[in-house]
C-alpha cells in the first residue's frame, strides 16, 4: 500500500512533537508541553482538512 507524502509528514511531525512533549513534562516545562499538544492538534486538524479538500491518491495500480 502506498502512503501519501502528506500522511508521512503528519506522522513524523506528530512523533517529534509527542517526544518533545514527553521530555518537557519530565523536565517540568509544562508551558512547552502545552505548546506541543497544541501543535499536535494543529497538524491533526490540518491533515483532516487537507484530506477533505484534496484526498490523497492511495489506490494501488
C-alpha positions in Angstrom: 0.0 0.0 0.0 1.4 3.4 -1.0 1.2 6.1 1.7 0.8 9.7 0.8 3.5 12.3 1.4 1.1 14.3 3.5 0.4 11.3 5.7 4.1 10.6 6.2 4.9 14.2 7.1 2.0 14.3 9.6 3.2 11.1 11.3 6.8 12.3 11.6 5.8 15.7 12.9 3.4 14.1 15.4 6.1 11.7 16.7 8.6 14.6 17.1 6.1 16.8 18.9 5.0 13.9 21.1 8.6 13.1 22.1 9.2 16.8 22.8 6.1 17.0 24.9 7.2 13.9 26.9 10.6 15.3 27.5 9.1 18.7 28.5 6.9 17.0 31.1 9.9 15.2 32.6 11.9 18.5 32.8 8.9 20.3 34.4 8.4 22.6 31.5 4.6 22.5 31.3 4.4 25.5 29.0 6.4 23.8 26.3 4.4 20.6 26.7 1.2 22.6 26.3 2.6 24.2 23.1 3.5 20.7 21.8 0.0 19.4 22.4 -1.4 22.4 20.6 1.0 21.6 17.7 -0.2 18.0 17.6 -3.8 19.2 17.4 -2.9 21.7 14.7 -1.2 19.1 12.5 -4.1 16.7 13.0 -6.7 19.3 12.1 -4.6 20.4 9.1 -4.3 16.8 7.8 -8.0 16.2 8.2 -8.8 19.5 6.4 -6.3 18.7 3.6 -7.7 15.2 3.0 -11.2 16.7 2.9 -10.2 19.4 0.3 -7.9 17.2 -1.8 -7.8 13.5 -0.9 -4.6 11.6 -1.4 -4.4 9.0 -4.1 -3.7 5.8 -2.1 -5.0 3.3 -4.7 -2.6 0.7 -6.0 -2.4 0.3 -9.8 
